[in-house]
Amino acid sequence: MTDQQRREKQIERYMCRCIHFNGISNETCKAGVNYDGLRGTQVGALPCWSDTETPLVCDKRLLPTREQAEAHENEVAERQAATMKALRATHDDAKAKGLEKGNGGRSSVKCPTCGNGEIHYSVASYNGHIHASCSTQGCVSWME
């Protein structure tokens, strides 16, 4: 599958999900609709997706336009690129300092994503995984 095909699939998938859906771990959607109240007796079924054949209906369901879905996909791609840039910088810094599996520790590196903050990170000695977060609110953070 090409990158363009993958992008198109993601756009189509996003267009099938109500813009108010915010995950089943929440009690209500962004429009204030109680998920449990919609499910009735069908555990797990929700009318939040247009590609399902559920008989459940929600009068607040609003599917995104193609333009909204493309904008969302662009935002996701930008966030992924930013995170990968920060991840590479952090891994390079950790490697240069000898932080790895068997020799964990903590350090920081200037954030290449926002250019203002510091990425504070820790390397687990058990498996070499990095947990990191930029000091700039809303920038990047991750756990491997």
CYANA upper distance limits for C-alpha pairs under 8 A (distance plus 0.5 A):
  1 MET  CA      5 GLN  CA      6.57
  1 MET  CA      6 ARG  CA      6.97
  2 THR  CA      6 ARG  CA      6.68
  3 ASP  CA      7 ARG  CA      6.57
  4 GLN  CA      8 GLU  CA      6.63
  5 GLN  CA      9 LYS  CA      6.65
  6 ARG  CA     10 GLN  CA      6.79
  7 ARG  CA     11 ILE  CA      6.73
  7 ARG  CA     73 GLU  CA      7.94
  8 GLU  CA     12 GLU  CA      6.67
  9 LYS  CA     13 ARG  CA      6.58
 10 GLN  CA     14 TYR  CA      6.59
 10 GLN  CA     73 GLU  CA      7.77
 11 ILE  CA     15 MET  CA      6.73
 11 ILE  CA     66 ARG  CA      8.01
 11 ILE  CA     69 ALA  CA      5.90
 11 ILE  CA     70 GLU  CA      6.58
 11 ILE  CA     73 GLU  CA      7.00
 12 GLU  CA     16 CYS  CA      7.17
 12 GLU  CA     69 ALA  CA      8.22
 13 ARG  CA     17 ARG  CA      7.64
 14 TYR  CA     64 PRO  CA      8.05
 14 TYR  CA     69 ALA  CA      6.47
 15 MET  CA     63 LEU  CA      6.54
 15 MET  CA     64 PRO  CA      5.79
 15 MET  CA     65 THR  CA      7.10
 15 MET  CA     66 ARG  CA      7.26
 15 MET  CA     69 ALA  CA      6.48
 16 CYS  CA     49 TRP  CA      5.77
 16 CYS  CA     50 SER  CA      5.41
 16 CYS  CA     51 ASP  CA      6.55
 16 CYS  CA     63 LEU  CA      6.87
 16 CYS  CA     64 PRO  CA      8.20
 17 ARG  CA     21 PHE  CA      7.68
 17 ARG  CA     48 CYS  CA      6.26
 17 ARG  CA     49 TRP  CA      5.02
 17 ARG  CA     50 SER  CA      7.00
 17 ARG  CA     63 LEU  CA      6.49
 17 ARG  CA     64 PRO  CA      8.00
 18 CYS  CA     48 CYS  CA      5.63
 18 CYS  CA     49 TRP  CA      6.72
 18 CYS  CA     61 ARG  CA      6.01
 18 CYS  CA     62 LEU  CA      5.57
 18 CYS  CA     63 LEU  CA      5.12
 18 CYS  CA     64 PRO  CA      7.40
 19 ILE  CA     61 ARG  CA      8.04
 19 ILE  CA     62 LEU  CA      6.39
 19 ILE  CA     63 LEU  CA      6.34
 19 ILE  CA     64 PRO  CA      6.62
 20 HIS  CA     29 CYS  CA      6.10
 20 HIS  CA     30 LYS  CA      5.20
 20 HIS  CA     31 ALA  CA      6.26
 20 HIS  CA     61 ARG  CA      7.70
 20 HIS  CA     62 LEU  CA      7.76
 21 PHE  CA     29 CYS  CA      5.74
 21 PHE  CA     30 LYS  CA      6.94
 21 PHE  CA     48 CYS  CA      7.03
 22 ASN  CA     26 ASN  CA      7.52
 22 ASN  CA     29 CYS  CA      6.14
 22 ASN  CA     30 LYS  CA      7.03
 23 GLY  CA     29 CYS  CA      8.11
 24 ILE  CA     35 TYR  CA      7.94
 27 GLU  CA     34 ASN  CA      6.39
 27 GLU  CA     35 TYR  CA      6.57
 27 GLU  CA     36 ASP  CA      7.93
 28 THR  CA     32 GLY  CA      5.80
 28 THR  CA     33 VAL  CA      5.64
 28 THR  CA     34 ASN  CA      4.77
 28 THR  CA     35 TYR  CA      6.05
 29 CYS  CA     33 VAL  CA      5.91
 29 CYS  CA     34 ASN  CA      7.19
 29 CYS  CA     35 TYR  CA      7.55
 31 ALA  CA     60 LYS  CA      7.49
 33 VAL  CA     37 GLY  CA      8.33
 33 VAL  CA     38 LEU  CA      8.46
 33 VAL  CA     60 LYS  CA      8.35
 34 ASN  CA     38 LEU  CA      7.20
 35 TYR  CA     39 ARG  CA      6.92
 35 TYR  CA     46 LEU  CA      7.90
 36 ASP  CA     40 GLY  CA      7.37
 38 LEU  CA     46 LEU  CA      7.09
 38 LEU  CA     47 PRO  CA      8.27
 38 LEU  CA     56 LEU  CA      7.44
 38 LEU  CA     57 VAL  CA      8.13
 38 LEU  CA     58 CYS  CA      7.86
 39 ARG  CA     43 VAL  CA      6.68
 39 ARG  CA     44 GLY  CA      7.38
 39 ARG  CA     45 ALA  CA      6.23
 39 ARG  CA     46 LEU  CA      6.41
 39 ARG  CA     56 LEU  CA      7.78
 45 ALA  CA     54 THR  CA      7.14
 45 ALA  CA     56 LEU  CA      8.19
 46 LEU  CA     54 THR  CA      7.55
 46 LEU  CA     56 LEU  CA      7.06
 47 PRO  CA     52 THR  CA      8.27
 47 PRO  CA     54 THR  CA      6.90
 47 PRO  CA     55 PRO  CA      8.20
 47 PRO  CA     56 LEU  CA      5.90
 47 PRO  CA     57 VAL  CA      6.10
 47 PRO  CA     58 CYS  CA      6.76
 47 PRO  CA     61 ARG  CA      8.10
 48 CYS  CA     58 CYS  CA      8.34
 48 CYS  CA     61 ARG  CA      6.98
 64 PRO  CA     68 GLN  CA      6.24
 64 PRO  CA     69 ALA  CA      6.74
 65 THR  CA     69 ALA  CA      6.72
 66 ARG  CA     70 GLU  CA      6.61
 67 GLU  CA     71 ALA  CA      6.63
 68 GLN  CA     72 HIS  CA      6.61
 69 ALA  CA     73 GLU  CA      6.65
 70 GLU  CA     74 ASN  CA      6.63
 71 ALA  CA     75 GLU  CA      6.73
 72 HIS  CA     76 VAL  CA      6.73
 73 GLU  CA     77 ALA  CA      6.65
 74 ASN  CA     78 GLU  CA      6.69
 75 GLU  CA     79 ARG  CA      6.69
 76 VAL  CA     80 GLN  CA      6.64
 77 ALA  CA     81 ALA  CA      6.65
 78 GLU  CA     82 ALA  CA      6.64
 79 ARG  CA     83 THR  CA      6.58
 80 GLN  CA     84 MET  CA      6.59
 81 ALA  CA     85 LYS  CA      6.68
 82 ALA  CA     86 ALA  CA      6.82
 82 ALA  CA    113 THR  CA      6.08
 82 ALA  CA    140 VAL  CA      8.11
 83 THR  CA     87 LEU  CA      6.43
 83 THR  CA    113 THR  CA      8.04
 83 THR  CA    140 VAL  CA      6.53
 83 THR  CA    141 SER  CA      8.17
 84 MET  CA     88 ARG  CA      6.56
 85 LYS  CA     89 ALA  CA      6.87
 85 LYS  CA    112 PRO  CA      7.31
 85 LYS  CA    113 THR  CA      7.27
 86 ALA  CA     90 THR  CA      6.62
 86 ALA  CA    111 CYS  CA      6.94
 86 ALA  CA    112 PRO  CA      6.43
 86 ALA  CA    113 THR  CA      6.63
 86 ALA  CA    140 VAL  CA      8.01
 87 LEU  CA     91 HIS  CA      6.58
 88 ARG  CA     92 ASP  CA      6.54
 89 ALA  CA     93 ASP  CA      6.61
 89 ALA  CA    109 VAL  CA      8.09
 89 ALA  CA    111 CYS  CA      8.44
 89 ALA  CA    112 PRO  CA      7.81
 90 THR  CA     94 ALA  CA      6.58
 90 THR  CA    108 SER  CA      8.32
 90 THR  CA    109 VAL  CA      7.12
 90 THR  CA    119 ILE  CA      8.06
 90 THR  CA    121 TYR  CA      8.11
 91 HIS  CA     95 LYS  CA      6.55
 92 ASP  CA     96 ALA  CA      6.66
 93 ASP  CA     97 LYS  CA      6.79
 93 ASP  CA    109 VAL  CA      7.43
 94 ALA  CA     98 GLY  CA      6.62
 94 ALA  CA     99 LEU  CA      5.46
 94 ALA  CA    100 GLU  CA      7.61
 94 ALA  CA    107 SER  CA      8.19
 94 ALA  CA    123 VAL  CA      8.23
 95 LYS  CA     99 LEU  CA      6.26
 95 LYS  CA    100 GLU  CA      7.38
 98 GLY  CA    103 ASN  CA      7.72
 99 LEU  CA    103 ASN  CA      5.95
 99 LEU  CA    104 GLY  CA      5.72
 99 LEU  CA    105 GLY  CA      6.62
 99 LEU  CA    123 VAL  CA      6.88
 99 LEU  CA    128 GLY  CA      8.29
100 GLU  CA    104 GLY  CA      6.01
100 GLU  CA    123 VAL  CA      6.84
100 GLU  CA    124 ALA  CA      7.79
100 GLU  CA    125 SER  CA      6.82
100 GLU  CA    127 ASN  CA      8.33
100 GLU  CA    128 GLY  CA      5.27
100 GLU  CA    129 HIS  CA      8.41
101 LYS  CA    123 VAL  CA      8.16
101 LYS  CA    124 ALA  CA      7.09
101 LYS  CA    125 SER  CA      5.07
101 LYS  CA    126 TYR  CA      6.31
101 LYS  CA    127 ASN  CA      5.43
101 LYS  CA    128 GLY  CA      4.31
101 LYS  CA    129 HIS  CA      8.10
102 GLY  CA    125 SER  CA      4.95
102 GLY  CA    126 TYR  CA      6.60
102 GLY  CA    127 ASN  CA      7.86
102 GLY  CA    128 GLY  CA      7.74
103 ASN  CA    124 ALA  CA      8.28
103 ASN  CA    125 SER  CA      5.48
103 ASN  CA    128 GLY  CA      8.48
104 GLY  CA    122 SER  CA      7.78
104 GLY  CA    123 VAL  CA      5.31
104 GLY  CA    124 ALA  CA      5.39
104 GLY  CA    125 SER  CA      4.39
104 GLY  CA    126 TYR  CA      8.15
104 GLY  CA    128 GLY  CA      7.35
105 GLY  CA    122 SER  CA      6.08
105 GLY  CA    123 VAL  CA      5.79
105 GLY  CA    124 ALA  CA      7.37
105 GLY  CA    125 SER  CA      7.81
106 ARG  CA    120 HIS  CA      8.04
106 ARG  CA    121 TYR  CA      6.21
106 ARG  CA    122 SER  CA      4.72
106 ARG  CA    123 VAL  CA      6.80
107 SER  CA    120 HIS  CA      6.50
107 SER  CA    121 TYR  CA      6.12
107 SER  CA    122 SER  CA      6.95
108 SER  CA    118 GLU  CA      6.74
108 SER  CA    119 ILE  CA      5.77
108 SER  CA    120 HIS  CA      4.80
108 SER  CA    121 TYR  CA      6.32
109 VAL  CA    118 GLU  CA      6.05
109 VAL  CA    119 ILE  CA      5.78
109 VAL  CA    120 HIS  CA      7.29
110 LYS  CA    115 GLY  CA      7.53
110 LYS  CA    116 ASN  CA      7.94
110 LYS  CA    117 GLY  CA      6.71
110 LYS  CA    118 GLU  CA      5.02
110 LYS  CA    119 ILE  CA      6.58
111 CYS  CA    115 GLY  CA      5.86
111 CYS  CA    116 ASN  CA      7.11
111 CYS  CA    117 GLY  CA      5.94
111 CYS  CA    118 GLU  CA      5.61
111 CYS  CA    119 ILE  CA      5.99
111 CYS  CA    134 CYS  CA      7.22
113 THR  CA    139 CYS  CA      7.92
113 THR  CA    140 VAL  CA      8.29
114 CYS  CA    136 THR  CA      8.16
114 CYS  CA    139 CYS  CA      7.23
116 ASN  CA    136 THR  CA      7.69
117 GLY  CA    134 CYS  CA      6.48
117 GLY  CA    135 SER  CA      5.62
117 GLY  CA    136 THR  CA      5.61
118 GLU  CA    134 CYS  CA      5.91
118 GLU  CA    135 SER  CA      5.88
118 GLU  CA    136 THR  CA      7.97
119 ILE  CA    132 ALA  CA      6.89
119 ILE  CA    133 SER  CA      5.87
119 ILE  CA    134 CYS  CA      4.57
119 ILE  CA    135 SER  CA      6.70
120 HIS  CA    132 ALA  CA      6.14
120 HIS  CA    133 SER  CA      6.11
120 HIS  CA    134 CYS  CA      6.71
120 HIS  CA    135 SER  CA      7.75
121 TYR  CA    130 ILE  CA      7.07
121 TYR  CA    131 HIS  CA      6.03
121 TYR  CA    132 ALA  CA      4.63
121 TYR  CA    133 SER  CA      7.03
122 SER  CA    130 ILE  CA      6.10
122 SER  CA    131 HIS  CA      5.96
122 SER  CA    132 ALA  CA      7.04
123 VAL  CA    128 GLY  CA      6.06
123 VAL  CA    129 HIS  CA      6.12
123 VAL  CA    130 ILE  CA      5.09
123 VAL  CA    131 HIS  CA      7.23
124 ALA  CA    128 GLY  CA      5.38
124 ALA  CA    129 HIS  CA      5.93
124 ALA  CA    130 ILE  CA      6.96
125 SER  CA    129 HIS  CA      8.48
129 HIS  CA    143 MET  CA      8.14
129 HIS  CA    144 GLU  CA      5.83
130 ILE  CA    143 MET  CA      6.66
130 ILE  CA    144 GLU  CA      6.11
131 HIS  CA    141 SER  CA      8.21
131 HIS  CA    142 TRP  CA      6.33
131 HIS  CA    143 MET  CA      4.86
131 HIS  CA    144 GLU  CA      6.78
132 ALA  CA    141 SER  CA      5.85
132 ALA  CA    142 TRP  CA      5.98
132 ALA  CA    143 MET  CA      7.01
133 SER  CA    140 VAL  CA      6.39
133 SER  CA    141 SER  CA      4.49
133 SER  CA    142 TRP  CA      7.02
134 CYS  CA    139 CYS  CA      6.57
134 CYS  CA    140 VAL  CA      6.07
134 CYS  CA    141 SER  CA      6.70
135 SER  CA    139 CYS  CA      8.35
